[in-house]
């Protein structure tokens, strides 16, 4: 049965099944997602495309690859957030028995990681996350796993890389000879450098340590959004951001962005009143150190406009910088998102926030009076993840986001038609499917509180206030 990317992401983002329960259904959904035949449909005998492919280990013994397609891939599943490096090591033990497939694929439901296994070529690793499947590039990678393994093949051979590395080392040695007369010291340094690169390659040093020592300009070019990008269409704005506490010398290592800031930003900063902005003219205007620290370990965060007609919440990648008129909430779970987007929280936010002069313009959402005072069904961080009520909220919230995304970005529309697909217009229209989803979400949140679903607005606010006072010990 065909499945859309949005439906696939909605189904599997909040799925809490264990590895054994989820693996085969997840793989079958991948087949349906790209229109590929399933193992049983393609190969009823299990000789070339099958689940649970028996395989001998290089070091003795035997095991099973979760999925195998001869000439294409061996695939190993692990539970969510498991160590996929161990899964890859497991496939390395099986690969000869499985006729050395060109791709070794490991997956923890939320991530698909492709390791190339071609002979005499540089190894590549490509990761496909759930959100990547909502983009053409991610879907192209997925289709290539099943249909075109060569898509992942590196263009350079091992010999070519070795030859290039030798040339670079020779060039480095020549540069060192300009500053150092002792050839033995130069040779000793280069040997130590080579050993460090080798140690990194076999995981004795942190992964990509030397790559992180470089300063690619792209590291400081980041997407930037404000409330307009949330309530209307994204404008694809970009900024230069050297970080919250970078020194001028550190920023200058990113040569082109830094020179742009020198020419275009510094003259303006030299004239501003705020001493901090004049002194640290290369830093982004409002670095919001507390916010960045809070979201540093997350893959996404929740954002809502401080002022808006409707109290809408959206997911934002942590790679995107949010402007200060967006309220940022450092959570990445669908449960928390669902409670925020429910009727109880909206009523509380409107009651505790500031009503603008014109009702049509909405209200002001301030963290101290609306978010920090709101009594969630469980105190934040204490909600039981395996509770059916928490899971119901999470699943409904994920469904809401997935279907909103489909409405906002339907395929085949021209730019003029897309310009009208905004969250504000969607909630102005409030089509039946959206209203029903919010009703479903409200019912799930009320169940988490232990409340009936037919409470009036006043009754909900009374109960929230009572819960707020109870937790405050009043």
TATA-V764313 format. One record per pair of residues at least 24 apart in sequence whose C-alpha atoms are under 6 Angstrom apart, sorted by the first residue. I is the first residue (numbers start at 1). J is the second residue. D is the distance in Angstrom with one decimal. If there is no record, write none. Layout:
i,j,d
I,J,D
I,J,D
This chain:
i,j,d
2,32,4.9
3,32,5.9
3,33,5.1
5,134,5.7
6,402,5.3
9,130,5.9
10,398,5.4
10,399,5.5
10,402,6.0
14,395,5.9
19,78,5.7
19,79,4.6
55,94,5.6
55,97,5.4
56,94,5.9
56,97,5.6
57,93,4.9
57,94,5.2
58,93,5.2
71,101,5.1
72,101,5.4
72,102,5.8
73,101,5.0
73,103,4.6
73,104,5.6
74,104,5.2
75,105,4.6
75,106,5.7
76,106,4.8
77,106,5.8
77,107,4.9
77,108,5.8
78,108,4.8
79,108,5.2
80,108,4.8
120,157,5.7
120,158,5.7
121,157,4.2
121,158,5.2
122,154,5.8
122,157,5.8
122,158,5.5
215,254,5.8
217,254,5.4
223,320,5.0
224,320,5.7
224,321,4.8
224,322,5.9
225,322,5.2
226,323,5.0
227,305,5.0
227,326,5.8
231,423,5.2
231,424,5.4
232,422,4.7
233,422,5.8
241,284,5.6
244,287,5.4
294,330,6.0
295,330,5.4
300,332,5.5
301,330,5.4
301,331,5.5
301,332,5.3
302,328,5.9
302,329,5.0
303,327,5.5
303,328,4.6
306,364,5.5
306,365,4.8
307,363,5.8
307,364,4.6
308,362,5.2
309,361,4.9
309,362,3.8
334,394,4.5
334,397,5.9
335,393,5.4
335,394,4.0
338,393,5.8
338,397,4.7
342,442,5.3
343,442,5.9
375,468,5.4
377,448,5.9
377,449,5.1
389,448,5.5
393,444,5.5
396,441,5.8
